[in-house]
Amino acid sequence: MIYALSLFYLFYFALVGVYVIFMPKALLSLGYSEADVGIVFAAAPLMRFLIPFLFKKYFVLNTAIFVGSLIVTFGGTLLIALWVHNFWLYLVANLIFGGAMGVVLPYVESVALDKLSRTKYGKVRLFGSIGFMLVALWLGKVLVDFEDVFIYLIASAFLTLLMGYWTSRYDETMHNESKEQNATFSIFQHRYFWLSALLMQIGFGGFYNFFTIYETSHAISLEMTSQMWSFGVLCEIAMLYFQGPLLERNLLTIIKISIFLTAIRWLLLYLYPTSEIMAFVSQSFHAFSFALYHSAAITYIFMLYTQKRLAQQFFLGIAFGLGGSLGALLAGWVYGEYLFLIEASITLVAFGVLFLHNDTKPHIT
């Protein structure tokens, strides 16, 4: 089970790495504008936001639906490659891809949290960071023709399909969630937590979609920018490996600290846009703004709700879905000198909102 989960995370986040790091630059090379890139990269997150509402009313996330979503994810990458020269068809392909991806990860996260201890979860999840880093290093070094990105996108999606199917074979846990139970799920019970999660990911929009463009526009090479991505992931891996004891503490405090440090991270990028050293310093904060924040947040949600798989879907949907979609659109519209100052301001609001959340202090076992 551990090997299957580790390899799934490896290839899933390799797929994410290809899509996030190199696809925006590929689209610009094919004649897309920055605003076009923002719209396109809002499509997949938007679908991740909408999908949980369908599951709340009509479906239950089980093994059959998970495997079907893996197949649709792979098919979506084929359509992305085939339709890239037509903006509207390409947008549809990204909607299909995003909808399927919105089902795949919550299933695996719920399985991992159910079967693994807090410490083991981090050590398995770090293989996703390794996959992301390897893609950043390898493609940053060898990629000459950006249209070759589609080959890597399809290959990583196919390997994700294989490893995901292998993972599903080991899921023998009896899950009690039903459509009737899912219908009682409410985000309004903890609305300030969800609002903070939404704002946190809106603040990530400039980084996920425009960091490569931002750095290379300030005379920093693509290879150096890829190394910055990789350094951030190395810091993430270190945090995932050692975070176990931190997750035994007050999770809400850990989440607050992670959000505040993320605001500092974006502020550094705004203040020192041409400094390679400060860019690397800001990337070191990825250990907190992604690794620790994500682990603490999904663990906190896992404890808050009995509908655990649906809760994970909503976290992915609201944070990385709606937040990612709005963040991509906003970043595309405001891209320029003040991009990361705006992102830092939004993240500070996410930090402040969390103080309004009524912490029910879920017991961690």
Secondary structure, 3 states (H helix, E strand, C coil): CHHHHHHHHHHHHHHHHHHHHHHHHHHHHCCCCHHHHHHHHHHHHHHHHHHHHHHHHCCCCCHHHHHHHHHHHHHHHHHHHHCCCCHHHHHHHHHHHHHHHHHHHHHHHHHHHHHCCHHHHHHHHHHHHHHHHHHHHHHHHHCCCHHHHHHHHHHHHHHHHHHHHHHHHCCCCCCCCCHHHHCCCCCHHHHHHHHHHHHHHHCCHHHHHHHHHHHHCCCCCHHHHHHHHHHHHHHHHHHHHHCHHHHHCCHHHHHHHHHHHHHHHHHHHHHCCCCHHHHHHHHHCHHHHHHHHHHHHHHHHHHHCCCHHHHHHHHHHHHHHHHHHHHHHHHHHHCCCCHHHHHHHHHHHHHHHHHHCCCCCCCCC
